[in-house]
Amino acid sequence: MPEEANTLTLTPAKHDHLGRLHCGVTYDGFIVVAGEPHNIKDGEEINIRRVPVKVKRNGSEYTFSRIA
C-alpha cells in the first residue's frame, strides 16, 4: 500500500477518512478518531486506543498515521 494511504494531514475544522476510519480536527487542540475524542497539545503525539492510529500535532497541522 502506498505511504499516502497510511497517513492523513488535516487542519482545524477539517475531517476525512484514513481508510475506513473517520478522522477530524474539530478545533485547534481537539481531535476525533473513529468516534474517540482527544485533546492534543502542540508537539504531542498520541496513540488511539480503540484503533491502530497515532496522531502527531505540529502547530495547526495534525497528521494521522496507521500503526502496523
C-alpha positions in Angstrom: 0.0 0.0 0.0 1.4 3.5 -0.9 2.6 5.6 2.0 0.0 8.3 1.2 -2.8 5.8 2.0 -1.3 5.3 5.5 -1.2 9.0 6.5 -3.6 11.9 6.5 -2.8 15.5 7.4 -5.6 17.8 8.5 -6.0 21.4 9.9 -8.7 22.7 12.3 -12.4 22.4 11.1 -11.4 19.6 8.6 -12.2 15.9 8.5 -11.6 13.0 6.2 -11.1 9.2 6.2 -7.9 7.2 6.8 -9.1 4.0 5.1 -12.4 3.3 6.7 -11.7 5.4 9.9 -13.2 8.8 10.3 -10.6 11.4 11.5 -11.3 15.0 12.3 -9.9 18.2 13.9 -12.9 19.8 15.5 -10.9 22.9 16.6 -7.3 23.7 17.4 -6.2 21.1 20.0 -9.2 18.8 19.8 -9.4 15.7 17.5 -11.7 12.8 17.0 -10.6 9.4 15.6 -13.3 6.7 15.0 -15.6 8.4 17.5 -12.9 8.7 20.2 -12.2 12.4 21.2 -8.9 13.6 22.4 -7.2 16.9 23.4 -3.7 17.2 21.9 -1.0 19.8 22.6 1.4 21.2 20.0 4.3 18.8 19.5 2.4 16.0 21.2 2.0 12.5 19.6 -0.7 10.2 20.9 -1.8 6.6 20.1 -5.5 6.0 19.8 -6.6 3.0 22.0 -9.5 1.7 20.0 -7.9 1.7 16.6 -4.3 1.3 15.3 -3.7 5.1 14.7 -1.3 7.6 16.1 -1.7 11.4 15.8 1.0 14.0 15.8 0.3 17.7 16.1 2.7 20.3 14.6 1.2 23.7 15.1 -2.1 23.7 13.2 -1.2 20.5 11.2 -2.4 17.2 12.6 -1.0 14.0 11.0 -3.0 10.8 11.4 -1.0 7.6 10.7 -1.8 4.0 10.7 0.2 1.8 13.1 1.3 -1.5 11.7 
